[in-house]
Amino acid sequence: MDFLPLFITGTLVAATLYWFLFIYGSAERQGKLAVNLSGGSISSEKIQDKYKQYWSFFRRPEKIETAEKVPDFVDTFYNLVTDIYEWGWGQSFHFARPIPGKSDKEATRLHEEMVADLVKAKPGDRILDVGCGVGGPMRSIAAHSKANVVGITINDYQVGRARLHNKKAGLDALCEVVCGNFLEMPFSEGTFDGAYAIEATCHAPKLEDVYTEIYRVLKPGSLFVSLEWVSTDKYDTANPEHVKIIEEIARGNALPGVKSYHDVAKAAKKVGFQVLKEEDLAKPPALPWWGRLKMGRLAYWRNHILVTLLAAFRIAPKGTLEVHEMLVEAADYLTRSGDAGIFSPMHLIVCRKPESSKSC
């Protein structure tokens, strides 16, 4: 007589597990399924070791002295996190200003289209996406402007994911992806009609170095638009809590330190750019950019339970749980930075390469 309730309970548990493991996918329903989480180009048996190496290297990001090693560890970071990002966040690895009445996905698309408009992308142009990830912004900007967009990412795994998504979206004729270091780009001088970077150049040890490369590959008169991760004017270096938050943001996001908002225009001018506009898009009256992180806490922990189960049953590679824990902690520090007003992920700068300028 107790068989029916037991059967119903067992069926519900089995159905829930099946949904979690085989149906519940990325934020956009086009990315990875949970059961397919991987370490990118890192073999399954080496994920945990690579995670430990990464964590050791970035434990004191503000004191990194071997800047030449940074690209390799940024590559390692994106091997570790790309599937988790895509599964839990979507194909655009950045923040966007919330818009009342719009979903996060719609707000993200409009944010990317704003960048396309600022860089004045138009049909026939060749536009550079500096640090393109799996190509979410690239596809939005190509679809919106009909320009040809060339993305560069240091991570070969992301190249494959971006090309797959480009093809699925029917945009592979407009979108091209190249594997390379944006500090030494494999493009000739004066190749592009415009360039943009959306929360990507924060991985450069020095902004001047990546800005110099962008300047070099742009045609004279072309525009460059960047959204930078920076500490704000409210950041107090004498406040231990502020320092801790900024350090943890850097450590959990493969940043060789967080730049000050003072650094951005200064670096752009130093390499020869004319600065046309500078604005922190995160400042009021903009709604809190970190609201999505706060609202997503339940989803984070739900996802964390799922990753724990996947790791326990050895469906997810060893080390995946530690990587997810790192990202949950990084999200917490980003939220705290937003509450304190000491950090912005969308400090906007619009620059032009002078018409008569020579490459640096």
C-alpha positions as CSV (number, residue, x, y, z in Angstrom):
1,M,0.0,0.0,0.0
2,D,3.0,2.3,0.4
3,F,4.3,1.4,-3.0
4,L,2.4,4.2,-4.9
5,P,3.7,7.1,-2.9
6,L,7.2,5.7,-3.1
7,F,6.9,5.2,-6.8
8,I,5.6,8.8,-7.3
9,T,8.4,10.2,-5.1
10,G,11.0,8.2,-7.0
11,T,9.6,9.3,-10.4
12,L,9.6,13.0,-9.4
13,V,13.2,12.7,-8.2
14,A,14.3,10.9,-11.3
15,A,12.5,13.5,-13.5
16,T,14.1,16.4,-11.6
17,L,17.6,14.9,-12.0
18,Y,16.9,14.2,-15.7
19,W,15.8,17.8,-16.2
20,F,18.9,19.2,-14.4
21,L,21.3,16.9,-16.2
22,F,20.0,16.7,-19.8
23,I,17.6,19.6,-20.4
24,Y,18.7,22.6,-18.3
25,G,21.2,24.4,-20.5
26,S,22.7,27.9,-20.8
27,A,21.0,31.2,-20.2
28,E,20.2,31.5,-23.9
29,R,19.3,27.8,-24.5
30,Q,21.9,27.7,-27.2
31,G,25.1,27.0,-25.2
32,K,26.4,24.1,-23.2
33,L,24.3,21.6,-21.3
34,A,25.4,21.0,-17.7
35,V,26.5,17.4,-18.6
36,N,28.9,18.8,-21.2
37,L,30.8,21.2,-18.9
38,S,34.5,20.9,-19.7
39,G,37.9,22.6,-19.2
40,G,38.0,23.9,-22.7
41,S,41.3,22.8,-24.3
42,I,42.6,21.4,-21.0
43,S,42.3,17.6,-20.8
44,S,39.9,16.4,-18.0
45,E,42.6,14.9,-15.9
46,K,44.6,18.2,-15.8
47,I,41.8,20.7,-14.9
48,Q,42.4,20.6,-11.2
49,D,46.2,21.1,-11.5
50,K,45.7,23.9,-14.0
51,Y,43.2,25.6,-11.6
52,K,45.7,25.4,-8.7
53,Q,48.4,26.9,-11.0
54,Y,46.1,29.7,-12.0
55,W,45.1,30.4,-8.4
56,S,48.7,30.5,-7.2
57,F,49.7,32.9,-10.0
58,F,46.9,35.4,-9.4
59,R,46.8,35.2,-5.6
60,R,48.5,38.7,-5.5
61,P,47.5,40.3,-8.8
62,E,48.7,43.7,-7.8
63,K,52.2,42.4,-7.3
64,I,52.6,40.3,-10.5
65,E,56.1,40.9,-11.7
66,T,56.2,38.4,-14.6
67,A,53.8,40.2,-16.9
68,E,54.9,38.2,-19.8
69,K,53.2,35.1,-18.2
70,V,49.9,36.9,-17.9
71,P,48.5,35.9,-21.4
72,D,49.2,32.2,-20.7
73,F,47.3,32.3,-17.4
74,V,44.4,34.3,-19.0
75,D,44.2,31.6,-21.6
76,T,44.1,29.0,-18.8
77,F,41.4,31.0,-17.0
78,Y,39.2,31.0,-20.1
79,N,39.7,27.3,-20.7
80,L,38.5,26.8,-17.1
81,V,35.5,29.1,-17.1
82,T,34.2,29.4,-20.7
83,D,31.7,26.5,-20.5
84,I,30.4,27.7,-17.1
85,Y,30.1,31.3,-18.3
86,E,28.2,30.2,-21.3
87,W,26.0,27.8,-19.5
88,G,25.1,30.1,-16.6
89,W,25.3,33.6,-18.1
90,G,25.0,33.4,-21.9
91,Q,27.2,34.1,-24.9
92,S,28.1,37.7,-24.0
93,F,30.6,37.7,-21.2
94,H,30.0,41.2,-20.0
95,F,27.6,43.4,-18.0
96,A,25.0,45.8,-19.4
97,R,22.9,48.6,-17.9
98,P,19.5,47.2,-16.8
99,I,16.6,48.6,-18.7
100,P,13.1,48.7,-17.1
101,G,10.8,46.3,-18.9
102,K,13.6,44.6,-20.7
103,S,15.1,41.2,-20.0
104,D,18.8,40.8,-19.3
105,K,19.2,39.3,-22.8
106,E,17.5,42.3,-24.4
107,A,19.5,44.8,-22.3
108,T,22.7,43.0,-23.3
109,R,21.8,43.2,-27.0
110,L,21.0,46.9,-26.8
111,H,24.2,47.6,-25.0
112,E,26.2,45.9,-27.8
113,E,24.2,47.8,-30.5
114,M,25.1,51.0,-28.7
115,V,28.8,50.1,-29.1
116,A,28.2,49.4,-32.8
117,D,26.6,52.9,-33.2
118,L,29.4,54.6,-31.2
119,V,32.1,53.0,-33.5
120,K,29.9,54.0,-36.5
121,A,30.0,50.5,-38.0
122,K,28.3,50.2,-41.3
123,P,28.0,47.7,-44.2
124,G,31.3,47.1,-45.9
125,D,33.4,48.1,-42.9
126,R,35.9,45.7,-41.3
127,I,35.5,46.1,-37.5
128,L,37.8,44.5,-34.9
129,D,36.4,42.9,-31.7
130,V,39.3,43.0,-29.2
131,G,38.9,40.0,-26.9
132,C,35.8,38.5,-28.5
133,G,35.1,35.5,-26.2
134,V,32.6,33.2,-27.8
135,G,31.3,36.0,-29.9
136,G,28.0,37.2,-28.4
137,P,28.8,40.9,-29.0
138,M,30.3,40.2,-32.4
139,R,27.0,38.6,-33.6
140,S,24.9,41.4,-32.2
141,I,27.0,44.1,-33.8
142,A,27.3,42.3,-37.1
143,A,23.5,41.7,-37.3
144,H,22.8,45.3,-36.3
145,S,25.3,47.1,-38.5
146,K,25.9,44.5,-41.3
147,A,29.6,45.3,-41.0
148,N,32.2,42.5,-41.2
149,V,33.4,41.9,-37.6
150,V,36.8,40.2,-36.9
151,G,37.2,38.9,-33.4
152,I,40.4,38.0,-31.7
153,T,40.7,35.8,-28.5
154,I,43.7,34.3,-26.9
155,N,41.8,31.1,-26.2
156,D,41.6,28.5,-29.0
157,Y,38.6,26.8,-27.4
158,Q,36.6,30.0,-27.6
159,V,37.5,30.3,-31.3
160,G,35.7,27.0,-31.9
161,R,32.7,27.9,-29.8
162,A,32.4,31.3,-31.5
163,R,32.6,29.8,-35.0
164,L,30.0,27.2,-34.1
165,H,27.6,30.0,-32.8
166,N,28.3,32.2,-35.8
167,K,27.3,29.3,-38.1
168,K,24.1,28.5,-36.1
169,A,23.1,32.2,-36.2
170,G,23.7,32.4,-39.9
171,L,26.3,35.1,-39.5
172,D,29.5,33.3,-40.4
173,A,29.7,35.4,-43.6
174,L,30.0,38.5,-41.5
175,C,31.9,37.2,-38.5
176,E,35.4,35.9,-38.5
177,V,37.3,34.7,-35.4
178,V,41.1,34.6,-35.0
179,C,43.1,33.0,-32.2
180,G,45.8,35.4,-31.0
181,N,47.2,37.7,-28.3
182,F,45.8,41.2,-28.4
183,L,49.1,42.5,-27.3
184,E,50.7,41.1,-30.5
185,M,47.9,41.0,-33.0
186,P,48.5,39.1,-36.3
187,F,47.1,42.0,-38.4
188,S,48.8,44.5,-40.7
189,E,49.0,48.2,-39.9
190,G,45.9,50.1,-40.9
191,T,43.7,47.0,-41.4
192,F,40.4,48.0,-39.7
193,D,37.7,50.7,-40.1
194,G,37.0,50.6,-36.4
195,A,37.5,48.6,-33.2
196,Y,35.9,48.0,-29.9
197,A,36.6,46.2,-26.7
198,I,33.9,45.2,-24.3
199,E,35.3,44.4,-20.8
200,A,38.3,42.7,-22.3
201,T,41.4,44.9,-22.2
202,C,41.2,44.6,-18.4
203,H,43.3,41.5,-18.9
204,A,46.3,43.5,-20.2
205,P,49.0,44.2,-17.7
206,K,49.2,47.8,-19.1
207,L,46.5,49.5,-21.0
208,E,49.1,51.4,-23.1
209,D,50.3,48.1,-24.6
210,V,47.0,46.9,-25.9
211,Y,45.9,50.4,-26.9
212,T,49.2,50.7,-28.9
213,E,48.3,47.5,-30.9
214,I,44.7,48.7,-31.5
215,Y,46.0,52.1,-32.7
216,R,48.5,50.3,-35.1
217,V,45.9,48.1,-36.8
218,L,43.3,50.9,-37.2
219,K,43.1,53.1,-40.4
220,P,43.7,56.8,-39.8
221,G,40.4,58.5,-38.8
222,S,38.9,55.3,-37.4
223,L,37.1,55.1,-34.1
224,F,37.9,52.9,-31.1
225,V,35.3,52.2,-28.3
226,S,36.2,50.5,-25.1
227,L,34.3,49.6,-21.9
228,E,36.8,49.2,-19.1
229,W,36.8,47.6,-15.7
230,V,38.1,50.3,-13.2
231,S,38.1,51.4,-9.6
232,T,36.1,54.6,-9.2
233,D,36.6,57.8,-7.4
234,K,35.0,56.3,-4.3
235,Y,37.8,53.7,-4.0
236,D,39.9,54.4,-0.9
237,T,43.3,52.7,-0.9
238,A,43.5,53.3,2.9
239,N,40.3,51.3,3.4
240,P,41.2,47.6,4.0
241,E,37.8,46.4,2.9
242,H,38.0,48.3,-0.3
243,V,41.4,46.9,-1.1
244,K,40.3,43.4,-0.3
245,I,37.3,43.7,-2.6
246,I,39.3,45.0,-5.6
247,E,42.0,42.4,-5.1
248,E,39.5,39.6,-5.0
249,I,37.8,40.9,-8.2
250,A,41.2,40.8,-9.9
251,R,42.0,37.3,-8.6
252,G,38.7,35.8,-9.5
253,N,38.7,37.2,-13.1
254,A,42.3,36.8,-14.3
255,L,43.2,40.5,-14.0
256,P,46.8,41.6,-13.3
257,G,45.3,44.3,-11.1
258,V,42.4,46.7,-11.6
259,K,43.1,50.0,-13.3
260,S,41.9,53.3,-11.9
261,Y,39.4,55.3,-13.8
262,H,42.2,57.9,-14.1
263,D,44.3,55.5,-16.2
264,V,42.0,55.0,-19.2
265,A,42.0,58.4,-21.1
266,K,45.6,58.9,-20.0
267,A,46.7,55.6,-21.6
268,A,44.7,56.3,-24.8
269,K,46.2,59.8,-25.2
270,K,49.7,58.5,-24.5
271,V,49.6,56.1,-27.6
272,G,48.2,58.9,-29.9
273,F,44.4,58.6,-29.7
274,Q,42.2,61.6,-29.6
275,V,39.7,61.1,-26.8
276,L,36.2,62.1,-28.0
277,K,34.1,61.0,-25.0
278,E,34.6,59.5,-21.6
279,E,31.8,58.4,-19.3
280,D,31.1,55.9,-16.6
281,L,27.9,54.2,-17.8
282,A,27.4,52.6,-14.3
283,K,26.9,55.9,-12.5
284,P,23.4,57.0,-11.5
285,P,20.8,57.5,-12.8
286,A,21.8,54.1,-14.3
287,L,20.2,51.2,-12.5
288,P,22.7,49.0,-10.5
289,W,24.7,46.9,-13.0
290,W,25.2,44.3,-10.2
291,G,21.5,43.7,-9.8
292,R,21.7,40.8,-12.1
293,L,24.3,39.2,-9.8
294,K,22.1,39.7,-6.7
295,M,19.0,38.4,-8.5
296,G,21.0,35.5,-9.7
297,R,22.2,34.3,-6.3
298,L,19.5,31.6,-6.1
299,A,20.5,30.4,-9.6
300,Y,24.2,30.4,-8.6
301,W,23.5,28.1,-5.7
302,R,21.1,26.0,-7.7
303,N,23.9,25.7,-10.3
304,H,26.4,25.0,-7.6
305,I,24.3,22.1,-6.3
306,L,24.1,20.7,-9.8
307,V,27.9,21.0,-10.4
308,T,28.5,19.3,-7.0
309,L,26.3,16.4,-8.1
310,L,28.0,16.2,-11.5
311,A,31.4,16.2,-9.9
312,A,30.3,13.6,-7.4
313,F,29.1,11.3,-10.1
314,R,32.2,12.1,-12.2
315,I,30.1,13.5,-15.0
316,A,31.9,16.8,-14.7
317,P,35.7,16.7,-14.7
318,K,37.6,16.8,-11.4
319,G,38.3,20.5,-10.6
320,T,35.0,21.8,-12.1
321,L,33.5,22.3,-8.7
322,E,36.5,24.4,-7.5
323,V,36.3,26.6,-10.6
324,H,32.6,27.1,-10.0
325,E,33.2,28.0,-6.4
326,M,35.8,30.6,-7.6
327,L,33.2,32.2,-9.9
328,V,30.5,32.3,-7.2
329,E,33.0,34.0,-4.8
330,A,34.0,36.5,-7.6
331,A,30.4,37.3,-8.2
332,D,30.0,38.1,-4.5
333,Y,32.9,40.5,-4.5
334,L,31.6,42.2,-7.6
335,T,28.3,42.6,-5.9
336,R,30.0,44.1,-2.8
337,S,32.0,46.5,-5.1
338,G,28.7,47.7,-6.6
339,D,27.1,48.3,-3.2
340,A,30.2,50.2,-2.1
341,G,30.3,52.2,-5.4
342,I,34.1,51.5,-5.7
343,F,34.1,49.6,-9.0
344,S,32.7,49.9,-12.5
345,P,32.7,47.4,-15.3
346,M,31.6,49.9,-18.0
347,H,33.8,52.9,-18.0
348,L,33.3,54.1,-21.6
349,I,35.9,55.8,-23.7
350,V,35.5,56.7,-27.4
351,C,38.7,57.5,-29.3
352,R,39.8,58.4,-32.8
353,K,43.1,57.7,-34.5
354,P,44.0,61.0,-36.1
355,E,43.8,61.3,-39.9
356,S,47.4,62.3,-40.3
357,S,48.8,60.0,-37.6
358,K,51.5,57.4,-38.1
359,S,51.3,54.1,-36.3
360,C,53.1,53.8,-32.9
